[in-house]
Amino acid sequence: MQKSIRVLLFLLFFFSIPSLQAQLLNDPATLKNVQNSLDKIYNYEFDEANVYMDQVEKKYPNHPVSYILDSFVLFWKYMPIKDNPTKSKEYIHKLDQCLEAINKKYGKNSLDPEAVFYTMVARGYMAMIYNYRGEMVNAAGEGKKAYNAFVEGLKLINKNPEFYFTSGMYNYYVEVYPEEHPIVKPLLVFFKNGDKALGLRQMENATKVGTITKAEACFYISHIYLKYEMKPEKAVVYMDKLVDMYPRNPLYLMKNIESLVLAGKYEQAKRDIAILRKINSGFYPIAWRTFQGILDEKADKNDANAQKEYLLALKTPHDDQYTKEYHALAYAGLARISARAGNKAKAKDYYKKCLDKAEYRSVIKEAKSFK
């Protein structure tokens, strides 16, 4: 039962990515301040973000968007926030304040487009953090409420380009996730059918015409091309764009290097990994050690150095939310090295460990095809 709840929540979370809508779009100056706030948050310029956020709060006191922006600062500044109990509590409090502001401004269960979006954001992100903290009952409750808001949001797709992203995510994930996890199909019997090709087109459109959802659209479509579509060269296009827009964001840098090494663009990856290697805290060391191992192995043909980096990566704990796949990539690298050394049994053992971690279709395919 717990597994079924987690699977359902997985879908709900992808349907509740942040975007802002309705009344604020009638106030270009405030909308620009919201956009500037988000740009600064994504670029880890939190003090500068507060300048724009203060302007929004001054013009619209106690508006739900202010609490959403406050929660975003916490989410990015203390990533992964689930590992910081004090900041997690503060983060949830901000989202609770957002819901209170929605009820006060629009009324309970309002179908106002702006109310629907803020509810979707607040409920979805509360569900996500509860899920990653293992609080499944709380997560399930918030996830269900987020989904109800999302269903209302689907009706607004033709009214604003920001909805291309959320609709694209739905159309893609409602189809691909049951392919990966057939056990969830009965849970989706009442869900509206999706269309993967349409979903990709909608998300791609969001990367071009979206304002507030542009960064999220770039990030998630690149993730889809890496994890499911096995087209890392397409992921590079969108991650390059994000790194250009937000050069100080280490998560975007990490994912950009991942897309580069998996796409075989080793020279560009070598330039960028020098920056990532300067970060010795959080979950970044496992990332750059794994990437360095791939570069040593595939670009420089140095199995000894590659093996060293892969083994060091495996000694570094991964984060289930962001870096779990890097253990799978490291095991796959060690398996290839063992196979080249003529140790087939050891290669098989490494691939078995790889499959215990792997979620990317390309990595699973490689491990399963080894004989």
Secondary structure as UniProt FT lines:
FT   HELIX           2..14
FT   HELIX           22..26
FT   HELIX           28..42
FT   TURN            43..44
FT   HELIX           46..59
FT   TURN            61..62
FT   HELIX           64..77
FT   HELIX           81..83
FT   HELIX           85..106
FT   TURN            108..109
FT   HELIX           113..132
FT   TURN            133..134
FT   HELIX           136..154
FT   TURN            155..159
FT   TURN            161..162
FT   HELIX           163..180
FT   HELIX           182..188
FT   TURN            189..190
FT   HELIX           196..209
FT   HELIX           214..227
FT   HELIX           232..245
FT   TURN            247..248
FT   HELIX           250..262
FT   TURN            263..264
FT   HELIX           266..276
FT   TURN            277..278
FT   TURN            282..283
FT   HELIX           284..294
FT   HELIX           295..299
FT   HELIX           303..314
FT   TURN            320..323
FT   HELIX           324..340
FT   TURN            341..342
FT   HELIX           344..357
FT   HELIX           361..369
//
